[in-house]
Amino acid sequence: MVSAPGKVIVFGEHAAVYGRPTIAAAISLRSYLLVTTLTKSQRTVKLNFRDIGLNHTWKIDTLPWDVFNHPSKKSSYYSRVNSLDPQLLDAIMPYAEAVSKDLPEKQRKIHVRSATAFLYLFLSLGSSKSPGFIYTLRSTIPIGAGLGSSASVCVCLSAALLLQIRTLAGPHPDQPPEEAEIQIERINRWAFVGELCIHGDPSGVDNAISAGGKAVIYQRNDPEPPSVTPLTKFPKLPLLLVDTQQSRSTAAQVEKVRTLKNKHPKMTELILDGISQLTTSALELISSTDFEGNSISDTLERLGTLICMNHGLLVALGVSHPRLERIRELVDYADIGWTKLTGAGGGGCAITLFRPDVKDETIKELELKFSTEGFQKYETILGTDGVGVLWPAVFQHGIDGEGGKEIDQEKFEKAVGVQGIEQLVGVGVQENREGWKFWTRAV
């Protein structure tokens, strides 16, 4: 089994479009991919993305291996692939288009894109002689909320396929950071290929965070590729994530800011510069401060103030929404932390950095208010680990490793909701079970 996290943007959204830096960080909501190997006689590969209702089986021998294995096309597992080959894409489209024929077009489109990413990676990295497999995916990340769910899936697929052809070293506790870095980058590269299949023109930031964990600084450098710099000192912090359940279009929000910039260029530039300066201040704070010990209250207060200021500037750009403002109002009234919208705005999610002394009953009261008003809340951790592996998919109980508990395919499929998935396979949920291992960058 492999697992990879979702992400939130902590500072700098919208200013990123105009070449300013952005900080994005991994969160503890994750995708989990269970790989089951079939007997030699079962020459099929099955994709079972339980949470979106995608379930499809292909015969391995009928897939277009000849196109992918052609000497002019064959890219090895360590190639730095950063674009899609149109011929390879054309070859798999009939197989991707075969999924979920009976579904409404909007839902079917998501299925076809997921199948495209899977087949492109499976045929690029796999072999026509490989045994059959079932790839069962479950996720605790809300879809379409700007939390990097598709990148998390692509990182899982990339890592699983690279592990199956035995081209990844580790992860293990004594692994040298330089070696871990190479493995993370390899997984990240192929995950980006999956993202290209799903989104056409992804920024590459979501897959970079999902593969490496912690946080990154992202900056566009048009016409050059964007720079993505890992922030390995980013602390793990408790975070409240609230989904407005209000759908939104990223493109529409970006266009809104562009229109404002055309009408009021001076003021808009000042706001974008302000957001950029907040991001820089946050970077300095994170890089130079210890988030442990006695001074944590003061440090969180400073970081929280920057979060609130960033939200205020996004409101000034016109990208908030009454539902987002309502979340902020409820959190401010309960006085549990500092809130901002995350992502494009216009709906989507808000994040709250908790104060260190928050009482459980206050959160429970707030939770009731959220659910009454139709919000969905998740208590998560910010700055978590990246891609992880449980191989074999067995949890060891106790010190001696006796009585290991295998992940049961059926139980995994039937686990109910975020809680059910977390209890069964969750990363770091139960302290007494060992198993998950991560590639980690040098700090």
DRENDO-1510 file (C-alpha; in Angstrom, 1 decimal, always signed):
<recs>
REC; n; res; u; v; w
REC; 1; MET; +0.0; +0.0; +0.0 .
REC; 2; VAL; +1.2; +3.5; -0.7 .
REC; 3; SER; -0.2; +6.8; +0.6 .
REC; 4; ALA; +0.3; +10.5; -0.3 .
REC; 5; PRO; -1.1; +13.7; +1.3 .
REC; 6; GLY; -3.3; +16.5; +0.0 .
REC; 7; LYS; -2.3; +20.2; +0.3 .
REC; 8; VAL; -3.4; +23.7; +1.2 .
REC; 9; ILE; -2.0; +27.1; +0.2 .
REC; 10; VAL; -0.9; +28.8; +3.3 .
REC; 11; PHE; +0.2; +32.2; +1.9 .
REC; 12; GLY; +0.3; +33.9; -1.5 .
REC; 13; GLU; -2.6; +32.7; -3.6 .
REC; 14; HIS; -3.5; +34.9; -6.6 .
REC; 15; ALA; -0.3; +36.9; -6.2 .
REC; 16; ALA; +1.3; +33.6; -7.5 .
REC; 17; VAL; -0.3; +34.2; -10.9 .
REC; 18; TYR; +1.8; +37.4; -11.2 .
REC; 19; GLY; +5.1; +35.8; -10.3 .
REC; 20; ARG; +5.1; +36.3; -6.6 .
REC; 21; PRO; +6.1; +33.5; -4.2 .
REC; 22; THR; +3.5; +31.2; -2.6 .
REC; 23; ILE; +3.8; +28.8; +0.3 .
REC; 24; ALA; +1.9; +25.5; +0.1 .
REC; 25; ALA; +2.0; +22.7; +2.6 .
REC; 26; ALA; +1.0; +19.1; +3.0 .
REC; 27; ILE; -2.0; +18.2; +5.2 .
REC; 28; SER; -2.8; +14.9; +6.9 .
REC; 29; LEU; -5.8; +14.2; +4.7 .
REC; 30; ARG; -4.5; +11.5; +2.3 .
REC; 31; SER; -5.1; +9.1; -0.6 .
REC; 32; TYR; -4.4; +5.4; +0.1 .
REC; 33; LEU; -3.7; +2.9; -2.8 .
REC; 34; LEU; -3.8; -0.8; -2.1 .
REC; 35; VAL; -2.0; -3.0; -4.8 .
REC; 36; THR; -3.2; -6.6; -5.0 .
REC; 37; THR; -1.2; -9.0; -7.2 .
REC; 38; LEU; -3.4; -11.6; -9.0 .
REC; 39; THR; -2.4; -15.1; -10.0 .
REC; 40; LYS; -0.3; -15.6; -13.2 .
REC; 41; SER; -3.4; -16.8; -15.2 .
REC; 42; GLN; -5.4; -13.7; -14.5 .
REC; 43; ARG; -4.2; -11.4; -17.2 .
REC; 44; THR; -6.2; -8.3; -16.2 .
REC; 45; VAL; -5.6; -5.0; -14.5 .
REC; 46; LYS; -8.4; -3.5; -12.5 .
REC; 47; LEU; -8.8; +0.1; -11.4 .
REC; 48; ASN; -11.1; +0.5; -8.4 .
REC; 49; PHE; -11.4; +4.2; -7.3 .
REC; 50; ARG; -14.0; +3.5; -4.7 .
REC; 51; ASP; -14.8; +7.0; -3.6 .
REC; 52; ILE; -15.6; +8.3; -7.1 .
REC; 53; GLY; -17.4; +5.1; -8.2 .
REC; 54; LEU; -14.8; +4.2; -10.9 .
REC; 55; ASN; -14.4; +0.5; -11.4 .
REC; 56; HIS; -13.0; -0.9; -14.6 .
REC; 57; THR; -11.0; -3.9; -15.8 .
REC; 58; TRP; -8.7; -4.1; -18.8 .
REC; 59; LYS; -7.2; -7.2; -20.4 .
REC; 60; ILE; -3.4; -6.7; -20.1 .
REC; 61; ASP; -2.7; -8.4; -23.5 .
REC; 62; THR; -5.0; -6.1; -25.4 .
REC; 63; LEU; -3.4; -2.8; -24.2 .
REC; 64; PRO; -1.3; -0.9; -26.8 .
REC; 65; TRP; +2.1; -2.1; -25.6 .
REC; 66; ASP; +3.6; -2.0; -29.1 .
REC; 67; VAL; +3.2; +1.8; -29.3 .
REC; 68; PHE; +4.7; +2.4; -25.8 .
REC; 69; ASN; +7.5; -0.1; -26.3 .
REC; 70; HIS; +8.6; +1.3; -29.7 .
REC; 71; PRO; +12.3; +2.2; -29.5 .
REC; 72; SER; +11.6; +5.8; -30.4 .
REC; 73; LYS; +9.0; +6.1; -27.6 .
REC; 74; LYS; +10.3; +4.0; -24.7 .
REC; 75; SER; +11.1; +6.3; -21.8 .
REC; 76; SER; +13.0; +4.6; -19.0 .
REC; 77; TYR; +11.8; +5.0; -15.4 .
REC; 78; TYR; +14.4; +7.6; -14.6 .
REC; 79; SER; +13.7; +9.9; -17.6 .
REC; 80; ARG; +12.9; +13.4; -16.7 .
REC; 81; VAL; +9.5; +13.4; -18.5 .
REC; 82; ASN; +7.8; +16.8; -18.4 .
REC; 83; SER; +5.3; +16.6; -21.3 .
REC; 84; LEU; +2.9; +14.1; -22.8 .
REC; 85; ASP; +3.6; +12.3; -26.1 .
REC; 86; PRO; +0.6; +12.9; -28.3 .
REC; 87; GLN; +1.0; +9.5; -30.0 .
REC; 88; LEU; +1.0; +7.7; -26.7 .
REC; 89; LEU; -2.0; +9.7; -25.6 .
REC; 90; ASP; -3.9; +8.8; -28.8 .
REC; 91; ALA; -3.1; +5.1; -28.3 .
REC; 92; ILE; -4.6; +4.9; -24.9 .
REC; 93; MET; -7.7; +7.2; -25.4 .
REC; 94; PRO; -10.0; +4.4; -26.7 .
REC; 95; TYR; -9.2; +2.3; -23.6 .
REC; 96; ALA; -9.8; +5.3; -21.3 .
REC; 97; GLU; -13.0; +6.3; -23.1 .
REC; 98; ALA; -14.3; +2.7; -22.5 .
REC; 99; VAL; -15.0; +3.5; -18.7 .
REC; 100; SER; -18.3; +4.3; -17.1 .
REC; 101; LYS; -20.3; +4.6; -20.3 .
REC; 102; ASP; -23.6; +4.7; -18.4 .
REC; 103; LEU; -22.8; +7.7; -16.2 .
REC; 104; PRO; -23.8; +11.4; -16.7 .
REC; 105; GLU; -21.2; +13.3; -18.8 .
REC; 106; LYS; -19.8; +15.4; -16.0 .
REC; 107; GLN; -19.0; +12.4; -13.7 .
REC; 108; ARG; -17.8; +10.3; -16.7 .
REC; 109; LYS; -15.3; +13.0; -17.6 .
REC; 110; ILE; -13.6; +12.7; -14.2 .
REC; 111; HIS; -13.5; +8.9; -14.7 .
REC; 112; VAL; -12.0; +9.1; -18.2 .
REC; 113; ARG; -9.3; +11.5; -17.0 .
REC; 114; SER; -8.4; +9.3; -14.0 .
REC; 115; ALA; -8.3; +6.2; -16.3 .
REC; 116; THR; -6.1; +8.2; -18.8 .
REC; 117; ALA; -3.5; +9.1; -16.1 .
REC; 118; PHE; -3.5; +5.5; -14.9 .
REC; 119; LEU; -3.1; +3.9; -18.3 .
REC; 120; TYR; -0.4; +6.3; -19.4 .
REC; 121; LEU; +1.7; +5.6; -16.3 .
REC; 122; PHE; +0.9; +1.8; -16.3 .
REC; 123; LEU; +2.0; +1.5; -19.9 .
REC; 124; SER; +5.0; +3.8; -19.5 .
REC; 125; LEU; +6.4; +2.0; -16.4 .
REC; 126; GLY; +4.9; -1.5; -16.6 .
REC; 127; SER; +5.5; -4.4; -19.0 .
REC; 128; SER; +3.2; -6.6; -21.1 .
REC; 129; LYS; +4.6; -9.6; -19.3 .
REC; 130; SER; +3.6; -8.3; -15.8 .
REC; 131; PRO; +1.0; -10.3; -13.8 .
REC; 132; GLY; -2.5; -9.0; -13.2 .
REC; 133; PHE; -3.2; -6.4; -10.5 .
REC; 134; ILE; -6.0; -4.7; -8.7 .
REC; 135; TYR; -5.4; -1.1; -7.8 .
REC; 136; THR; -7.9; +0.0; -5.1 .
REC; 137; LEU; -7.9; +3.6; -4.1 .
REC; 138; ARG; -9.6; +5.3; -1.1 .
REC; 139; SER; -9.1; +8.9; -0.2 .
REC; 140; THR; -9.9; +11.2; +2.8 .
REC; 141; ILE; -9.3; +14.3; +0.7 .
REC; 142; PRO; -12.5; +16.2; -0.5 .
REC; 143; ILE; -12.5; +16.2; -4.3 .
REC; 144; GLY; -12.7; +19.5; -6.3 .
REC; 145; ALA; -12.0; +21.6; -3.2 .
REC; 146; GLY; -8.6; +22.8; -4.2 .
REC; 147; LEU; -6.8; +20.4; -1.9 .
REC; 148; GLY; -4.7; +18.6; -4.4 .
REC; 149; SER; -6.7; +15.3; -4.5 .
REC; 150; SER; -5.8; +14.4; -8.1 .
REC; 151; ALA; -2.1; +15.0; -7.4 .
REC; 152; SER; -2.2; +12.8; -4.3 .
REC; 153; VAL; -3.7; +10.0; -6.5 .
REC; 154; CYS; -1.0; +10.5; -9.2 .
REC; 155; VAL; +1.8; +10.4; -6.5 .
REC; 156; CYS; +0.3; +7.1; -5.2 .
REC; 157; LEU; +0.1; +5.6; -8.7 .
REC; 158; SER; +3.6; +6.7; -9.6 .
REC; 159; ALA; +5.1; +5.4; -6.4 .
REC; 160; ALA; +3.2; +2.1; -6.6 .
REC; 161; LEU; +4.3; +1.4; -10.2 .
REC; 162; LEU; +7.9; +2.4; -9.6 .
REC; 163; LEU; +8.0; +0.1; -6.5 .
REC; 164; GLN; +6.5; -2.7; -8.6 .
REC; 165; ILE; +9.4; -2.5; -11.1 .
REC; 166; ARG; +11.8; -2.3; -8.2 .
REC; 167; THR; +13.4; +1.0; -9.2 .
REC; 168; LEU; +13.0; +2.8; -5.9 .
REC; 169; ALA; +15.5; +2.5; -3.0 .
REC; 170; GLY; +14.0; +2.6; +0.5 .
REC; 171; PRO; +12.3; +4.1; +2.3 .
REC; 172; HIS; +14.2; +3.1; +5.4 .
REC; 173; PRO; +15.2; +4.9; +8.6 .
REC; 174; ASP; +19.0; +5.0; +7.7 .
REC; 175; GLN; +18.5; +6.1; +4.2 .
REC; 176; PRO; +20.9; +8.9; +3.2 .
REC; 177; PRO; +19.0; +12.1; +2.5 .
REC; 178; GLU; +20.6; +12.5; -0.9 .
REC; 179; GLU; +19.3; +9.1; -1.9 .
REC; 180; ALA; +15.8; +9.8; -0.5 .
REC; 181; GLU; +15.8; +13.1; -2.5 .
REC; 182; ILE; +16.4; +11.2; -5.8 .
REC; 183; GLN; +13.5; +8.8; -5.0 .
REC; 184; ILE; +11.1; +11.6; -4.1 .
REC; 185; GLU; +12.0; +13.4; -7.3 .
REC; 186; ARG; +11.5; +10.3; -9.4 .
REC; 187; ILE; +8.1; +9.7; -7.9 .
REC; 188; ASN; +7.3; +13.4; -8.4 .
REC; 189; ARG; +8.3; +13.5; -12.1 .
REC; 190; TRP; +6.0; +10.6; -13.0 .
REC; 191; ALA; +3.2; +12.0; -10.8 .
REC; 192; PHE; +3.4; +15.2; -12.8 .
REC; 193; VAL; +2.9; +13.1; -16.0 .
REC; 194; GLY; -0.3; +11.8; -14.4 .
REC; 195; GLU; -1.4; +15.4; -13.6 .
REC; 196; LEU; -0.7; +16.4; -17.2 .
REC; 197; CYS; -3.2; +13.7; -18.3 .
REC; 198; ILE; -5.9; +15.0; -15.8 .
REC; 199; HIS; -5.4; +18.8; -16.0 .
REC; 200; GLY; -3.6; +19.5; -19.3 .
REC; 201; ASP; -1.6; +22.4; -17.8 .
REC; 202; PRO; -0.9; +21.8; -14.1 .
REC; 203; SER; +1.5; +24.0; -12.2 .
REC; 204; GLY; +3.4; +21.1; -10.7 .
REC; 205; VAL; +3.1; +22.4; -7.2 .
REC; 206; ASP; +0.5; +19.9; -5.9 .
REC; 207; ASN; +2.5; +16.8; -6.9 .
REC; 208; ALA; +5.7; +18.3; -5.5 .
REC; 209; ILE; +4.1; +18.7; -2.1 .
REC; 210; SER; +2.4; +15.4; -2.1 .
REC; 211; ALA; +5.6; +13.6; -3.0 .
REC; 212; GLY; +8.0; +15.4; -0.7 .
REC; 213; GLY; +5.6; +16.4; +2.2 .
REC; 214; LYS; +6.2; +19.3; +4.6 .
REC; 215; ALA; +5.9; +22.5; +2.4 .
REC; 216; VAL; +7.3; +24.2; -0.7 .
REC; 217; ILE; +7.8; +27.7; -2.0 .
REC; 218; TYR; +6.3; +28.0; -5.5 .
REC; 219; GLN; +7.2; +30.8; -7.9 .
REC; 220; ARG; +6.3; +31.3; -11.6 .
REC; 221; ASN; +9.2; +32.5; -13.7 .
REC; 222; ASP; +7.6; +32.8; -17.2 .
REC; 223; PRO; +8.6; +31.8; -19.8 .
REC; 224; GLU; +11.0; +29.5; -17.8 .
REC; 225; PRO; +9.4; +26.6; -15.8 .
REC; 226; PRO; +8.3; +27.6; -12.3 .
REC; 227; SER; +10.6; +27.1; -9.3 .
REC; 228; VAL; +9.5; +24.7; -6.5 .
REC; 229; THR; +11.8; +24.9; -3.4 .
REC; 230; PRO; +11.2; +22.4; -0.5 .
REC; 231; LEU; +10.7; +24.0; +2.9 .
REC; 232; THR; +12.1; +21.2; +5.1 .
REC; 233; LYS; +12.0; +23.2; +8.3 .
REC; 234; PHE; +8.2; +23.7; +8.1 .
REC; 235; PRO; +6.7; +22.7; +11.4 .
REC; 236; LYS; +3.8; +20.2; +12.0 .
REC; 237; LEU; +0.9; +22.3; +13.3 .
REC; 238; PRO; -2.7; +21.4; +14.1 .
REC; 239; LEU; -5.1; +22.9; +11.5 .
REC; 240; LEU; -8.8; +23.2; +11.2 .
REC; 241; LEU; -10.0; +22.9; +7.6 .
REC; 242; VAL; -13.5; +23.8; +6.8 .
REC; 243; ASP; -15.1; +23.1; +3.4 .
REC; 244; THR; -17.8; +25.6; +2.4 .
REC; 245; GLN; -19.4; +22.9; +0.1 .
REC; 246; GLN; -19.7; +25.9; -2.3 .
REC; 247; SER; -18.4; +24.9; -5.7 .
REC; 248; ARG; -16.2; +27.4; -7.4 .
REC; 249; SER; -14.2; +27.9; -10.6 .
REC; 250; THR; -10.5; +28.8; -10.2 .
REC; 251; ALA; -10.4; +30.3; -13.7 .
REC; 252; ALA; -13.3; +32.6; -12.8 .
REC; 253; GLN; -11.6; +33.9; -9.7 .
REC; 254; VAL; -8.3; +34.4; -11.5 .
REC; 255; GLU; -10.2; +36.3; -14.2 .
REC; 256; LYS; -11.9; +38.5; -11.5 .
REC; 257; VAL; -8.5; +39.6; -10.2 .
REC; 258; ARG; -7.2; +40.2; -13.8 .
REC; 259; THR; -10.3; +42.5; -14.4 .
REC; 260; LEU; -9.7; +44.4; -11.2 .
REC; 261; LYS; -6.0; +44.8; -12.2 .
REC; 262; ASN; -7.0; +46.3; -15.5 .
REC; 263; LYS; -9.4; +48.7; -14.0 .
REC; 264; HIS; -7.4; +49.7; -10.9 .
REC; 265; PRO; -3.8; +48.8; -11.8 .
REC; 266; LYS; -2.0; +50.8; -9.0 .
REC; 267; MET; -4.1; +49.7; -6.1 .
REC; 268; THR; -4.2; +46.0; -7.3 .
REC; 269; GLU; -0.4; +46.0; -7.6 .
REC; 270; LEU; -0.1; +47.4; -4.1 .
REC; 271; ILE; -2.3; +44.6; -2.8 .
REC; 272; LEU; -0.4; +41.9; -4.7 .
REC; 273; ASP; +2.9; +43.4; -3.3 .
REC; 274; GLY; +1.4; +43.3; +0.2 .
REC; 275; ILE; +0.6; +39.6; -0.2 .
REC; 276; SER; +4.1; +38.9; -1.5 .
REC; 277; GLN; +5.6; +40.7; +1.5 .
REC; 278; LEU; +3.4; +38.7; +3.9 .
REC; 279; THR; +4.7; +35.5; +2.2 .
REC; 280; THR; +8.3; +36.7; +2.7 .
REC; 281; SER; +7.7; +37.6; +6.3 .
REC; 282; ALA; +6.1; +34.1; +7.0 .
REC; 283; LEU; +9.2; +32.5; +5.3 .
REC; 284; GLU; +11.6; +34.4; +7.5 .
REC; 285; LEU; +9.5; +33.4; +10.6 .
REC; 286; ILE; +9.4; +29.7; +9.7 .
REC; 287; SER; +13.1; +29.5; +8.8 .
REC; 288; SER; +14.4; +31.3; +11.9 .
REC; 289; THR; +12.1; +30.2; +14.7 .
REC; 290; ASP; +11.7; +27.1; +16.8 .
REC; 291; PHE; +8.1; +25.9; +17.0 .
REC; 292; GLU; +8.8; +23.9; +20.2 .
REC; 293; GLY; +9.2; +25.0; +23.8 .
REC; 294; ASN; +8.1; +28.1; +25.7 .
REC; 295; SER; +8.1; +30.6; +22.9 .
REC; 296; ILE; +5.5; +28.7; +20.7 .
REC; 297; SER; +2.6; +30.9; +21.8 .
REC; 298; ASP; +4.4; +34.0; +20.6 .
REC; 299; THR; +5.5; +32.4; +17.4 .
REC; 300; LEU; +2.0; +31.1; +16.6 .
REC; 301; GLU; +0.6; +34.6; +17.3 .
REC; 302; ARG; +2.9; +36.1; +14.8 .
REC; 303; LEU; +2.2; +33.5; +12.1 .
REC; 304; GLY; -1.5; +33.7; +12.8 .
REC; 305; THR; -1.5; +37.5; +12.4 .
REC; 306; LEU; +0.1; +37.1; +9.0 .
REC; 307; ILE; -2.6; +34.5; +8.1 .
REC; 308; CYS; -5.4; +37.0; +9.0 .
REC; 309; MET; -3.7; +39.8; +7.1 .
REC; 310; ASN; -3.3; +37.6; +4.0 .
REC; 311; HIS; -7.1; +36.9; +4.2 .
REC; 312; GLY; -7.9; +40.6; +4.4 .
REC; 313; LEU; -5.9; +41.3; +1.3 .
REC; 314; LEU; -7.6; +38.5; -0.6 .
REC; 315; VAL; -11.0; +40.0; +0.5 .
REC; 316; ALA; -9.7; +43.3; -1.0 .
REC; 317; LEU; -9.1; +41.4; -4.3 .
REC; 318; GLY; -12.8; +40.3; -4.3 .
REC; 319; VAL; -12.1; +36.6; -4.1 .
REC; 320; SER; -13.8; +35.7; -0.8 .
REC; 321; HIS; -17.4; +34.5; -0.5 .
REC; 322; PRO; -20.2; +35.0; +2.1 .
REC; 323; ARG; -19.8; +31.3; +3.1 .
REC; 324; LEU; -16.1; +31.8; +3.7 .
REC; 325; GLU; -16.7; +35.0; +5.7 .
REC; 326; ARG; -19.3; +33.1; +7.8 .
REC; 327; ILE; -16.7; +30.5; +8.7 .
REC; 328; ARG; -14.2; +33.3; +9.7 .
REC; 329; GLU; -16.9; +35.0; +11.7 .
REC; 330; LEU; -17.8; +31.7; +13.7 .
REC; 331; VAL; -14.1; +31.0; +14.3 .
REC; 332; ASP; -13.3; +34.6; +15.4 .
REC; 333; TYR; -16.3; +34.5; +17.8 .
REC; 334; ALA; -15.1; +31.2; +19.3 .
REC; 335; ASP; -11.6; +32.8; +19.5 .
REC; 336; ILE; -9.8; +29.5; +18.6 .
REC; 337; GLY; -7.3; +30.7; +16.1 .
REC; 338; TRP; -6.5; +32.6; +12.9 .
REC; 339; THR; -8.4; +32.0; +9.6 .
REC; 340; LYS; -8.0; +32.6; +5.9 .
REC; 341; LEU; -9.5; +31.3; +2.7 .
REC; 342; THR; -7.1; +28.8; +0.9 .
REC; 343; GLY; -6.8; +28.4; -2.8 .
REC; 344; ALA; -8.7; +30.4; -5.4 .
REC; 345; GLY; -11.6; +31.5; -3.2 .
REC; 346; GLY; -15.1; +32.1; -4.3 .
REC; 347; GLY; -16.0; +29.0; -2.3 .
REC; 348; GLY; -13.8; +26.0; -1.6 .
REC; 349; CYS; -12.1; +25.9; +1.8 .
REC; 350; ALA; -11.0; +28.0; +4.8 .
REC; 351; ILE; -8.1; +27.1; +7.1 .
REC; 352; THR; -7.6; +28.0; +10.7 .
REC; 353; LEU; -4.4; +27.8; +12.6 .
REC; 354; PHE; -5.3; +26.8; +16.2 .
REC; 355; ARG; -4.2; +28.7; +19.2 .
REC; 356; PRO; -2.1; +26.4; +21.5 .
REC; 357; ASP; -4.6; +26.5; +24.4 .
REC; 358; VAL; -7.8; +25.6; +22.6 .
REC; 359; LYS; -10.3; +23.6; +24.7 .
REC; 360; ASP; -12.0; +20.5; +23.2 .
REC; 361; GLU; -15.5; +21.7; +24.3 .
REC; 362; THR; -15.1; +25.0; +22.4 .
REC; 363; ILE; -14.2; +23.0; +19.2 .
REC; 364; LYS; -17.2; +20.7; +19.8 .
REC; 365; GLU; -19.6; +23.7; +20.1 .
REC; 366; LEU; -18.1; +25.2; +16.9 .
REC; 367; GLU; -18.5; +21.8; +15.1 .
REC; 368; LEU; -22.3; +21.9; +15.9 .
REC; 369; LYS; -22.6; +25.3; +14.4 .
REC; 370; PHE; -20.7; +24.3; +11.3 .
REC; 371; SER; -22.8; +21.2; +10.7 .
REC; 372; THR; -26.1; +23.2; +11.3 .
REC; 373; GLU; -25.0; +25.6; +8.6 .
REC; 374; GLY; -23.9; +22.9; +6.1 .
REC; 375; PHE; -20.1; +23.2; +6.4 .
REC; 376; GLN; -17.9; +20.2; +6.5 .
REC; 377; LYS; -15.0; +20.3; +9.0 .
REC; 378; TYR; -11.7; +18.3; +9.2 .
REC; 379; GLU; -9.2; +18.5; +12.0 .
REC; 380; THR; -5.9; +18.0; +10.3 .
REC; 381; ILE; -2.1; +18.5; +10.7 .
REC; 382; LEU; -0.3; +21.0; +8.5 .
REC; 383; GLY; +3.3; +20.2; +7.3 .
REC; 384; THR; +2.9; +16.4; +7.3 .
REC; 385; ASP; +5.0; +13.6; +5.6 .
REC; 386; GLY; +4.9; +13.1; +1.9 .
REC; 387; VAL; +4.6; +9.8; +0.1 .
REC; 388; GLY; +4.7; +6.7; +2.3 .
REC; 389; VAL; +4.8; +2.9; +1.8 .
REC; 390; LEU; +3.5; +0.0; +3.8 .
REC; 391; TRP; +5.1; -3.0; +2.2 .
REC; 392; PRO; +3.9; -5.7; +2.6 .
REC; 393; ALA; +0.5; -4.2; +3.4 .
REC; 394; VAL; +0.6; -5.6; +7.0 .
REC; 395; PHE; +0.5; -3.7; +10.3 .
REC; 396; GLN; +2.8; -5.1; +13.0 .
REC; 397; HIS; +1.4; -5.0; +16.5 .
REC; 398; GLY; +3.8; -4.9; +19.5 .
REC; 399; ILE; +7.6; -4.8; +19.5 .
REC; 400; ASP; +8.4; -8.3; +18.3 .
REC; 401; GLY; +6.4; -7.9; +15.0 .
REC; 402; GLU; +4.4; -11.0; +15.8 .
REC; 403; GLY; +0.8; -11.2; +14.9 .
REC; 404; GLY; +0.9; -8.8; +12.0 .
REC; 405; LYS; -2.5; -7.7; +10.7 .
REC; 406; GLU; -2.9; -7.8; +6.9 .
REC; 407; ILE; -4.9; -5.1; +5.2 .
REC; 408; ASP; -8.0; -6.9; +4.0 .
REC; 409; GLN; -9.1; -5.9; +0.4 .
REC; 410; GLU; -12.8; -6.2; +1.3 .
REC; 411; LYS; -12.5; -4.3; +4.6 .
REC; 412; PHE; -10.5; -1.5; +2.8 .
REC; 413; GLU; -13.2; -1.2; +0.1 .
REC; 414; LYS; -16.0; -1.1; +2.7 .
REC; 415; ALA; -14.4; +1.3; +5.2 .
REC; 416; VAL; -17.0; +4.1; +5.7 .
REC; 417; GLY; -15.9; +7.7; +5.2 .
REC; 418; VAL; -12.8; +9.5; +6.4 .
REC; 419; GLN; -13.0; +7.9; +9.9 .
REC; 420; GLY; -13.3; +4.4; +8.7 .
REC; 421; ILE; -10.4; +4.7; +6.3 .
REC; 422; GLU; -8.3; +6.4; +9.0 .
REC; 423; GLN; -9.0; +3.7; +11.6 .
REC; 424; LEU; -8.1; +0.9; +9.2 .
REC; 425; VAL; -5.0; +2.2; +7.5 .
REC; 426; GLY; -4.4; +5.8; +8.6 .
REC; 427; VAL; -0.9; +7.2; +8.7 .
REC; 428; GLY; +0.1; +7.9; +12.3 .
REC; 429; VAL; -3.4; +7.3; +13.7 .
REC; 430; GLN; -2.7; +4.5; +16.2 .
REC; 431; GLU; +0.6; +4.9; +18.0 .
REC; 432; ASN; +1.0; +1.2; +18.8 .
REC; 433; ARG; +1.1; +0.0; +15.2 .
REC; 434; GLU; +4.2; +0.1; +13.1 .
REC; 435; GLY; +4.4; +0.0; +9.4 .
REC; 436; TRP; +4.3; +3.2; +7.4 .
REC; 437; LYS; +7.7; +4.4; +6.2 .
REC; 438; PHE; +8.5; +7.7; +4.4 .
REC; 439; TRP; +11.2; +9.1; +2.2 .
REC; 440; THR; +12.4; +12.3; +4.0 .
REC; 441; ARG; +14.5; +15.2; +2.7 .
REC; 442; ALA; +17.4; +16.6; +4.6 .
REC; 443; VAL; +16.5; +19.5; +6.8 .
</recs>
